[in-house]
């Protein structure tokens, strides 16, 4: 892939930064497509270059091109996610981000987690996907970091109560921790029931019972 016939991957980092910035200034659809097409060459270990590509995509403000980036190489996906999220009037939806929450690419996965953490309004849309993933055998620990997102919607709070009551032990403990740190003023009845059930398990699961006690203290404080 090239820009005006020049292989961008063969150019010095400084030249690639300049190309990315110039493409952003043109604000054209073709420029947006060129940025997407060459993202795998221009996104790399250099943070300034990465920022230049993302900034240019934001300035061009072409959501079709950015959406196309989400279908490509992980570097293009990373640029697309950040650019789309930062565009004024962004209409980035949870469904566009969830495929990347369990990506094997660490930077892409962390970016998706960061975006979910910024959008509590996505809680209801994430519920079905999350319930299936977090209850699966060998669920990744990264999923637990998403739990606070669900405290922001009624459907999400219902899910947290469900997970704290009847999910696998590790998931229940993580859910209890989320309940205790939620900061809610009006606590759903299902949450109190989950805490009571956890505390009552002291004879069979000390860690779970302790999680219930700490959650109750957090909610009462």
N, C-alpha and C positions, 0 to 999 in steps of 0.2 A: 504494500500500500504506500502511496506517496502523496505529497502535496505539491502541485504544479510540477510533477515529474521528478521530485527529489525524494529519495528514500529517507523518511524522517528518522528511522532507527539508526541511520548512519551519521546523523548530525550530532554535534556537541549538545550537551544539556541546555546550555544558554540559548542556542539557536532554536531548539525545540520549544523552549519557554516562549521565545519571541513569536514563533509560528502560532502557538496556541492563543497568545494574546491578540495577535492580528486577526485571527479567525473570529474571535469574539467581537471585535470592533466592527466587523462587516455586517453582523446581525442578519445574515442571510440563511435561508434554508439549506443551501448547498454547503455553507460553512459548518452548519450544525452536523450535517451528515459526514463531512470530512473529519470533524472532531471525534465523532462516534467511531468511524471506520479506523482511525489511527490510535484510538485510546490504548490499545494493547501495546503500542510502541511508546506512547508518551507518558502513560502512568507507570511510575516505577518507584524506586527508593527515594528519589529527590522530592521532598515535601513541597518545595516552591513550584516545581513543575506540575505536581499533582494539583495544587491549588489553582494554577493558571488554567489548566484544562477545565476544571470544575467551574471556575469563575466565568470562563468564556461560554460554557453551556448555559449557565444561568443568564448571562447577558443576552445571548441570542434568544432565549425564552421560547424554544421550539419543543413543545412537549411530545410531539410525534417522534422526533429524533431521539429524545431522551428515553422514551418508552422503548424504542428500538434498541437502545443501548442495553436495556435490561435483559435482552435475549442473547447477548453476545458473550465475549470473553469476560472473565471475572473482573479484570481491570476496567473494562467498559461498564460493567454492571455497577461497580463501585462508584464510578464517576456519575452514572445515571441516577443512582439512588440519592446521592448527596445533592446533585444539581436540582433534581425534581423537588426534593424536600425544601430547598432554599429559594426556589423561584417564587416571586410575589404572586399571591393568589393560587398557590400550589394546590392541585387536586389529587395529590398522591394518596392512594388508598391502602388500607391494610393488606388487601389481597395481592398488591404488587410487591409487598415487602416479605410476607410470610415464607415464600420459597427460599429466601436467603437466610432465614433465622437459624437453619441447621446446615449452612454451607460448610464445606470442608476448607474453604479459604478463610483464614482467621480474620483478615481485615474486612472482608465482605460480611462475615457473620457478625462481627463487632459493630459494624456500621448499621446493619439491620436492627440489632439489639438497641443501639443508641436511638434510632428513629422510633422504634416502638415505645421506648421509655419517654419520648417527647410527646407522644400522642395518646393521652389517656382516653380520648374519645373513640379510639379504635377498639376499646375493650370488648364491646358486644360483638364486633365483627370477628374478633380473634377467638372467641369462646369455643366454637365447635372444633376449630383446628387445634387449639391448645389442649382441650380435653383429651382428644385422641392421642396427641404426641406425649403428653406428660404421664399418661397412664400406661403407655407402652413399656414392655420389659426393657430394662436398661436405658431408660430415658436420660438424656444428657443433662448434666448439672446446669448448663446454660439456660435451660428452660425455666429453672427456678427464679432466675433474675427477672423474668417477665411478670411474675405474680403481682407486684404492686400496681401494674397497669390496670388490672381487673377491678381494683377497689374503686375506680372512678365511674363505674356504671352499675345499675341495678342487676343486669344480667351477669356482669363480671363478679359482683359480690355474691350472687347466688352460686356461681361456680366455685369461688373460694371456700364458701361454706361446705359445699359438696366435697371438695378435695380434702379439706381438713377433717372431714367425717369418715370417708370411706375409701380413700385412695391408698396406694401402697405406703408403707410406713415412712419412707424418706420423703415422699410427696406430702404426706400429712404434716410432718414436722415443718417442712418448708412453708406450707400453707398457714400453719399456726403462727409461725414467725411473722408472716405477712399480715395476718389479722392483728397481731399485737402492735405492729408498727404503723398501722394504717392511718391513725389519727382521726378516725371517724368519731363524730359526736353522737350520731344515732346508730347504734349497733344492731344489725339484723338478728332476729331471734335464732336463725339457723347458726349463726356464729357462736352464740352462747351455748347452744346445744352441742356444737362441735367441741368447744372447750371442755364442757362437762364430761363428754364421752372420753376425751383424751386424758383428763385427770383421773377418771375412774379406771383407767387401764394400768395404774401404778403396779399392780401385782404381776402383770404380764409384759409390760413394756415401759421401763423407767424413763427412757429418753422421750417417748411420746408424752408421758405424763408430765415430765418437766417442761416440755414444749407448751403443753396446755396451761401450766401454771404461769410461765413467763408471758404467754399471750394474754391471759386474764389480767396480769399485773399491768401490761402495757395498755390495755383497753380501759382499765380502771383509773390509770394515772392521768 
